Amino acid sequence: MAARKHITLALIAVIVLNCVTVWFLWRTPWLVFALTVAGGAVLLFLFHSTRITLVYILTALVMTATEILAVTVGIWSYTAPTFYGVPAFVISVWGNIGIIAASMYKLARNITHEEMPRARTHRALRIQVTWLLVFAGTSLLVLLFLWQHIVLATTLLVALKLAQIRTMHATEYRAATILFLSTIVGGAVIGEVTSVALGVWHYNTDTIFGLPLFIYFSWGSTGLIIAEVYTILSSPLVLRRHAPTHH
């Protein structure tokens, strides 16, 4: 019980750390990087979980690559980039978001009392991975190629997310829906709107409160994808020998 309390407090602290450092220290990106790496290291130490460590690494690498692609095609621009058009802290902030989103998904399942759809057979696992790649890849293509057509991009993204929830979370769609909405509120409404207002980055198209409409739903999309990675890693066919953890 004490360990869970420490993890909860650490998660809250890292959420605040991610926001505050990006909002007020973005002009010194390496300092933000160092502080957010330290916050992530504390979480990884407390969780002591191979599964969560992989979620951290995959989220950091994949989302940093996604940001580089988005900046390259012109969807948004950072005010103080470090390399390839993005600041250094992008990779550590996204790693922390991966842990936070996986933890939010677990909390949502506890609230709804829904079971995680762990794959019990190799066929089921292959299906989960295939659907993840299909929905994640299609969502990325919509953003990269249709970002200047805001209504079309938003409509397609919403349709994709509804299909994704019903396809990949058929037995526990309420938890997935809670996560989808929570990441929109936390990531877009609170995190991004404030960051854009403070000048950390800006979008190169029409916006609502500084963000194109499709970006709000792209945050929900990211939350779902992280949850699906976490679900796949939770299969007894993956990481069979990892030690018991708090997650």
HELIX and SHEET records of a PDB file:
HELIX    1   1 ALA A    2  LEU A   25  1                                  24    
HELIX    2   2 PRO A   29  PHE A   47  1                                  19    
HELIX    3   3 THR A   50  VAL A   73  1                                  24    
HELIX    4   4 PHE A   89  THR A  112  1                                  24    
HELIX    5   5 HIS A  122  LEU A  146  1                                  25    
HELIX    6   6 ILE A  150  MET A  168  1                                  19    
HELIX    7   7 TYR A  173  THR A  183  1                                  11    
HELIX    8   8 ILE A  184  GLU A  192  3                                   9    
HELIX    9   9 VAL A  193  ALA A  197  1                                   5    
HELIX   10  10 LEU A  213  LEU A  233  1                                  21    
SHEET    1   A 2 TRP A  76  TYR A  78  0                                        
SHEET    2   A 2 TRP A 201  TYR A 203 -1                                        
END                                                                             
